[in-house]
Amino acid sequence: MPACKERTHRPAWRVVVRRANYSAFNGGRRTPSAYSLLRCTECGAAWRTKAAYVSDIPNG
């Protein structure tokens, strides 16, 4: 999953899954994680990160 590198897209970034993971190995249940899943609504890029900036990004 390539991350969006375009600074002008940053207002379009949304957190899809905040500090958690859904895994088939865990029966598809939510598991706490240090990582969050983000998606850019401009270009469609999706990526997982544990960067501090995630706390400034709205859910979406």
C-alpha positions as CSV (number, residue, x, y, z in Angstrom):
1,M,0.0,0.0,0.0
2,P,1.7,3.2,-1.1
3,A,1.3,6.2,1.1
4,C,0.1,9.5,-0.3
5,K,3.1,11.8,-0.6
6,E,1.2,14.8,-2.0
7,R,1.2,17.6,0.6
8,T,-1.9,19.3,-1.1
9,H,-3.9,16.1,-0.4
10,R,-3.3,16.2,3.3
11,P,-6.8,17.8,4.0
12,A,-8.3,14.8,2.2
13,W,-6.6,12.2,4.5
14,R,-8.9,10.1,6.7
15,V,-8.3,7.5,9.4
16,V,-10.2,4.3,8.4
17,V,-9.0,2.2,11.4
18,R,-7.5,4.1,14.3
19,R,-4.8,2.2,16.4
20,A,-6.2,-1.2,15.6
21,N,-6.1,-4.0,13.1
22,Y,-8.6,-6.6,11.8
23,S,-7.0,-9.9,11.1
24,A,-8.3,-13.1,9.6
25,F,-6.0,-14.9,12.1
26,N,-8.1,-13.4,14.9
27,G,-11.4,-14.3,13.4
28,G,-11.8,-10.8,11.8
29,R,-12.1,-9.2,15.2
30,R,-10.6,-5.8,16.1
31,T,-7.2,-6.1,17.8
32,P,-5.5,-3.1,19.4
33,S,-2.4,-2.0,17.5
34,A,0.2,0.9,17.5
35,Y,-0.7,1.3,13.8
36,S,-3.6,3.1,12.1
37,L,-5.0,2.7,8.6
38,L,-5.3,5.9,6.6
39,R,-6.8,6.6,3.2
40,C,-6.5,9.7,0.9
41,T,-9.8,10.5,-0.6
42,E,-8.1,12.5,-3.5
43,C,-5.9,9.8,-5.0
44,G,-7.2,6.6,-3.2
45,A,-3.8,5.7,-1.6
46,A,-4.0,3.7,1.6
47,W,-1.3,3.0,4.2
48,R,-0.7,2.0,7.8
49,T,1.4,4.2,10.1
50,K,2.1,4.8,13.7
51,A,3.2,8.4,13.2
52,A,2.1,11.0,15.6
53,Y,0.3,13.1,13.0
54,V,-2.5,10.5,13.0
55,S,-4.0,12.2,16.0
56,D,-4.7,15.3,13.9
57,I,-6.4,13.4,11.1
58,P,-10.2,13.0,11.3
59,N,-12.0,9.7,11.0
60,G,-13.6,8.9,7.8
